[in-house]
Amino acid sequence: MSARTKKIKPWIFWFGGIVVILGLTLAGILLIHPRYPSRIGIAIVSNPTIVFSYDPVRSTLLALRIPSDTSVHVMRGYGAYPVSSLWKLDSMDKRGGTIYTETLEETIGIPVRFFIRPVEEDIGSEKPIEEQMNDVFSLSSCLRLFFSNRTNIPLWLLLELSRVVPGLRPTETVFFDFAHESVFADGTLPDETPRKAIDPDQLALLLGTYAEDANIRKENLRIAVYNTTETSGLAQRVARILESTGFHVVTVANRQVNQLAQCVIQGNQETLKTHSVQTLRWLYGCSIEGQQDESQSDVTLIIGSDYEKRFLPF
């Protein structure tokens, strides 16, 4: 009597296929992904607000804690609000974190492109900032953030941060609590309400070189920044962020040409391959022109209306 052939149930094939697909997807996320060319700025939606700036080259972290009553000029034409209102404004108009990150970037003068909305148990004002950092970037927290759509950070970067950040030594981290630092300028709102706003010069003195990109500082290229828009002061704003990142800005001015939409980077072929230029492209979405008509600089950055939109109503 022949032995009966045992049938394999169809669901086993489906289950095995799903496991293979998930495995290949995870491998792709971990092994094949873009690398950001500079420091990674992440804002934590909390009370008070926290901003991290992580340097993946040196594995160092800068953390800033901003009091909730700090007055900020909200991007996209919203006016002055306390920093604690930023995420509410962003959520009401469904801007996906754009208002939140752009305002913080312009306020503190260092690049901030990502946000995290942690669950309550992962962060709290009564916790030391070191403990908050470890809670937010634990593996379980990072997975929960990603799959609950509470962050715009890609999964591969979250996994990398969960591996690196909780293990940082005290010598690799720097924390500044603005509530205990001399970074504010006294002022009043139009209704004579006291206004506590950050003084850019005082903040620059406090941060020093802590927010710099080591590779940008090492290349030490001379950067000229020109504004082609009708909004004054944009070249100065860009220069402030670039200098805090480690760029050597030698020229800041307006340029009377046909207004551009996308910003433009000019330089010779060798210069355009540098880490500094790749960072500029990532920060401002610039196009490249293989020419250089500025003898006093190595790279020319020409600002267009795409960046100007930050300071205009939606």
C-alpha positions in Angstrom: 0.0 0.0 0.0 1.5 3.3 -1.1 2.0 6.0 1.4 -0.3 9.0 1.0 1.4 12.2 -0.1 0.9 14.9 2.6 -0.4 18.1 1.1 1.1 21.4 2.1 -1.6 23.9 3.0 -1.8 27.0 0.8 -1.5 29.4 3.7 2.1 28.2 4.3 3.1 29.5 0.9 1.4 32.8 1.5 3.1 33.2 5.0 6.5 32.2 3.6 6.1 34.7 0.7 5.2 37.5 3.1 8.2 36.7 5.3 10.6 36.8 2.3 9.1 40.1 1.1 9.4 41.7 4.5 13.0 40.4 4.9 14.0 41.8 1.5 12.3 45.1 2.3 14.1 45.4 5.6 17.4 44.5 4.1 16.9 47.2 1.4 16.0 49.8 4.1 19.2 49.0 6.1 21.7 48.4 3.3 20.4 50.5 0.4 19.5 54.0 1.3 20.6 57.6 0.7 23.0 59.2 3.1 22.4 62.8 4.2 25.6 64.8 3.5 25.6 66.9 6.7 24.4 67.1 10.3 20.9 65.8 11.0 18.6 68.3 12.8 15.5 66.8 14.6 12.9 68.8 16.5 11.0 67.1 19.3 7.3 68.2 19.7 7.3 68.6 23.5 7.0 71.1 26.3 9.5 72.6 26.3 10.7 72.2 22.7 13.9 70.2 22.2 16.1 70.3 19.1 18.8 67.7 18.4 21.7 68.1 15.9 23.5 64.8 15.3 26.9 64.6 13.5 27.1 61.1 12.0 30.8 61.5 11.1 32.0 62.3 14.6 29.1 60.6 16.4 28.4 63.6 18.5 25.1 65.2 19.5 24.1 68.8 20.3 20.8 69.2 22.2 18.9 72.5 22.8 15.9 73.0 25.1 13.7 76.0 24.3 11.3 77.3 26.9 7.6 77.2 25.9 7.1 80.9 26.2 9.9 81.8 23.8 8.4 84.1 21.1 9.2 83.1 17.5 8.4 84.6 14.2 6.4 81.8 12.5 7.2 81.2 8.9 4.7 81.4 6.0 3.2 84.7 7.2 1.7 83.6 10.6 3.3 86.3 12.7 4.7 86.1 16.2 3.6 83.2 18.5 5.1 81.3 21.5 7.1 78.3 20.4 4.6 76.0 22.2 2.0 77.0 19.6 4.1 75.9 16.6 2.8 72.4 16.2 -0.8 73.5 16.8 -0.5 76.0 13.9 1.1 73.4 11.7 -1.6 70.8 12.5 -4.5 73.1 12.0 -3.5 73.9 8.5 -2.2 70.4 7.8 1.3 71.4 6.8 3.0 68.1 7.6 5.7 69.7 9.9 6.8 72.3 7.3 5.9 75.3 9.5 7.3 73.6 12.6 10.7 72.8 11.2 11.2 75.9 9.1 10.4 78.2 12.0 12.7 76.4 14.4 15.5 76.4 11.8 15.2 80.1 11.2 14.9 80.8 14.9 18.0 78.9 16.1 20.1 79.3 12.9 20.9 75.6 12.4 19.4 73.2 9.9 16.3 71.4 11.2 14.6 69.1 8.7 13.0 66.4 10.7 10.4 66.2 13.6 9.3 63.7 16.1 6.0 63.6 18.0 6.8 61.2 20.9 4.1 59.5 23.0 3.8 61.0 26.5 5.6 58.3 28.4 8.7 58.8 26.3 9.3 62.4 27.2 8.4 64.9 30.0 9.6 68.2 31.2 10.5 66.7 34.6 13.1 64.3 33.1 16.7 65.2 32.5 17.4 65.8 28.8 19.8 62.9 28.7 17.0 60.5 29.8 14.6 62.1 27.3 17.1 61.5 24.5 17.5 57.9 25.4 13.8 57.3 25.7 12.9 58.9 22.4 15.6 57.1 20.5 15.2 53.7 22.0 14.5 50.9 19.4 11.0 50.4 20.6 10.2 54.1 20.5 11.7 54.6 17.0 9.6 51.7 15.6 6.5 53.0 17.3 7.1 56.5 15.9 7.5 55.3 12.4 4.6 52.9 12.2 2.2 55.4 13.9 3.3 58.1 11.5 4.5 60.4 14.2 7.7 61.4 12.4 9.0 62.3 8.9 12.3 60.5 9.6 12.9 57.5 7.2 13.0 54.1 8.9 16.7 53.5 8.1 17.7 56.7 9.8 15.5 55.9 12.9 17.1 52.5 13.2 20.6 54.1 12.9 19.7 56.7 15.6 18.3 54.0 17.9 21.6 52.1 17.6 23.9 55.1 18.1 22.3 57.8 20.2 21.5 55.8 23.5 25.1 54.6 23.6 26.7 58.1 23.3 29.2 58.9 26.0 29.0 62.2 28.0 32.0 63.5 26.1 30.1 63.0 22.9 27.0 65.1 23.9 26.5 68.8 24.6 23.2 70.1 26.1 22.0 73.7 26.4 18.9 74.6 28.3 18.0 78.1 27.1 16.1 78.8 30.3 19.5 79.0 32.0 21.5 80.7 29.3 21.8 84.4 28.2 20.3 84.0 24.7 17.2 86.3 25.0 16.6 89.9 24.0 14.1 92.0 25.9 11.3 93.4 23.9 7.5 93.9 23.7 4.7 93.1 21.3 2.5 95.8 19.7 0.1 95.5 22.7 3.0 96.1 25.1 3.0 92.5 26.2 6.6 91.4 27.2 8.2 89.4 24.4 11.0 86.8 25.1 12.8 86.3 21.8 16.1 84.7 21.0 18.9 87.1 20.2 20.8 85.5 17.2 24.1 87.1 18.2 23.9 85.8 21.8 22.9 82.4 20.5 25.8 82.2 18.1 28.2 83.0 20.9 26.7 80.2 23.0 26.8 77.6 20.3 30.3 78.4 19.1 31.4 75.5 16.9 29.2 72.9 18.4 26.8 72.8 15.5 29.5 72.7 12.8 29.9 70.0 10.2 33.5 68.8 10.5 33.9 68.1 6.8 32.7 71.5 5.8 35.0 73.2 8.2 37.9 71.1 6.9 37.2 72.0 3.3 37.0 75.7 4.3 35.6 76.9 0.9 34.8 80.6 0.6 31.0 81.0 0.0 29.3 84.0 -1.6 25.5 84.3 -1.0 23.3 86.4 -3.2 19.6 87.2 -2.9 17.7 87.7 -6.2 14.3 88.1 -4.6 12.3 91.2 -3.6 12.3 90.1 0.1 15.2 91.8 1.8 17.6 90.1 4.2 17.4 86.6 2.8 21.1 86.3 2.0 21.8 87.3 5.6 19.5 84.6 6.9 21.0 81.9 4.7 24.5 83.1 5.7 23.7 82.8 9.4 22.7 79.1 9.0 25.7 78.3 6.8 28.1 79.9 9.2 26.7 77.9 12.1 27.1 74.8 10.0 30.8 75.5 9.4 30.8 77.4 6.1 33.2 80.3 5.5 30.9 83.0 4.1 32.8 85.9 2.5 30.1 87.8 0.6 26.5 88.5 1.4 24.6 90.8 -1.0 21.7 91.3 -3.4 22.0 90.6 -7.1 19.9 92.4 -9.7 19.1 89.6 -12.2 15.9 88.0 -13.4 14.5 86.4 -10.3 15.1 82.7 -10.0 12.8 80.1 -8.6 15.3 77.3 -7.7 18.5 78.4 -6.1 21.7 78.0 -8.1 25.2 76.9 -7.1 28.2 78.1 -9.2 31.7 76.8 -9.0 34.4 74.9 -10.9 34.2 71.2 -11.6 36.4 70.2 -8.7 34.6 72.4 -6.2 31.2 71.1 -7.2 32.2 67.6 -6.2 32.9 68.6 -2.6 31.0 67.7 0.6 30.2 71.4 1.1 28.4 71.7 -2.2 26.5 68.5 -1.7 25.3 69.9 1.6 24.2 73.1 0.0 22.2 71.1 -2.6 20.6 69.1 0.2 19.7 72.1 2.3 18.2 74.3 -0.4 17.5 72.1 -3.4 19.8 74.0 -5.7 20.7 73.3 -9.3 24.3 73.3 -10.4 26.1 75.6 -12.9 29.6 74.7 -13.9 30.9 78.3 -13.9 32.2 80.8 -11.4 32.1 84.5 -12.0 32.9 85.5 -8.4 36.7 85.9 -8.0 36.5 86.4 -4.2 34.9 83.1 -3.5 35.1 79.4 -4.3 31.4 78.8 -4.5 28.5 81.1 -5.3 25.0 80.4 -3.8 22.2 82.4 -5.5 18.9 82.4 -3.6 15.6 82.3 -5.5 11.9 82.4 -4.8 11.7 78.8 -3.5 13.5 79.9 -0.3 11.6 83.2 -0.3 8.3 81.3 0.2 9.2 80.6 3.8 8.6 84.3 4.6 5.4 84.8 2.5 1.9 83.7 3.3 0.8 80.3 1.9 
